[in-house]
Amino acid sequence: MGMTFDYNMVNRGLEKRAHEQGEAVLEGLVSLAKKHDMTVEPKLYLGNERTGSAVKYDIEEYVKSNAEDIDFLVCGSRGMGIIGRALVGSVADYLVHNSKVSTIVVK
């Protein structure tokens, strides 16, 4: 008797966990910003290069539509290095070079 593996179920589980972790990080950042009298509008974009999800273009479009209200972007770096960026691209690298507003990349 063979065993089947439901990749879609696993992907949904991973996506849910990534979303929960991302939201938790954003909540912490909003709290920190408030302590320093800063106003932030956190946005969480999740994507998957395998499925062709173009997060970098979604972010770029959001920035274009709201540029007058955005002082700068803050995005994370996965630390893939030069080879990883050359093979699969990097959202952070794309935003640094193409965004209409200043972009800060954090590790």
HURALIN-V502399 format. One record per backbone hydrogen bond with DSSP energy under -0.5 kcal/mol. CO is the residue of the C=O (numbers start at 1). NH is the residue of the N-H. E is the energy in kcal/mol with one decimal. If there is no record, write none. Layout:
co = <CO | CO>
nh = <NH | NH>
e = <E | E>
This chain:
co = <5 | 6 | 7 | 8 | 9 | 10 | 11 | 12 | 13 | 14 | 15 | 16 | 17 | 18 | 19 | 20 | 21 | 22 | 23 | 24 | 25 | 26 | 27 | 28 | 29 | 30 | 31 | 32 | 33 | 33 | 34 | 38 | 43 | 48 | 48 | 49 | 53 | 54 | 54 | 55 | 56 | 57 | 58 | 59 | 60 | 61 | 62 | 63 | 66 | 66 | 67 | 69 | 71 | 73 | 75 | 80 | 81 | 82 | 83 | 84 | 84 | 85 | 90 | 91 | 92 | 93 | 94 | 95 | 102 | 103 | 104 | 104 | 106>
nh = <7 | 10 | 11 | 12 | 13 | 14 | 15 | 16 | 17 | 18 | 19 | 20 | 21 | 22 | 23 | 24 | 25 | 26 | 27 | 28 | 29 | 30 | 31 | 32 | 33 | 34 | 35 | 36 | 36 | 38 | 37 | 40 | 45 | 51 | 53 | 52 | 55 | 57 | 58 | 59 | 60 | 61 | 62 | 63 | 64 | 65 | 66 | 67 | 69 | 70 | 70 | 71 | 102 | 104 | 106 | 84 | 85 | 86 | 87 | 88 | 89 | 89 | 94 | 95 | 96 | 97 | 98 | 99 | 73 | 105 | 75 | 106 | 77>
e = <-1.2 | -1.7 | -2.9 | -2.5 | -2.2 | -2.6 | -2.7 | -2.4 | -2.3 | -2.7 | -2.5 | -2.5 | -2.6 | -2.6 | -2.6 | -2.0 | -2.2 | -2.4 | -2.4 | -1.9 | -2.2 | -2.6 | -2.1 | -2.2 | -2.6 | -2.3 | -1.7 | -0.9 | -0.8 | -2.7 | -1.8 | -0.5 | -0.6 | -1.1 | -1.8 | -0.9 | -1.0 | -0.6 | -1.9 | -2.7 | -2.2 | -2.4 | -2.1 | -2.6 | -2.5 | -2.1 | -1.2 | -0.8 | -2.2 | -0.5 | -1.1 | -0.5 | -0.6 | -3.1 | -2.6 | -0.9 | -2.2 | -1.9 | -1.9 | -2.7 | -0.6 | -1.4 | -2.6 | -2.8 | -2.5 | -1.7 | -1.8 | -2.4 | -2.8 | -0.5 | -2.8 | -0.5 | -1.9>
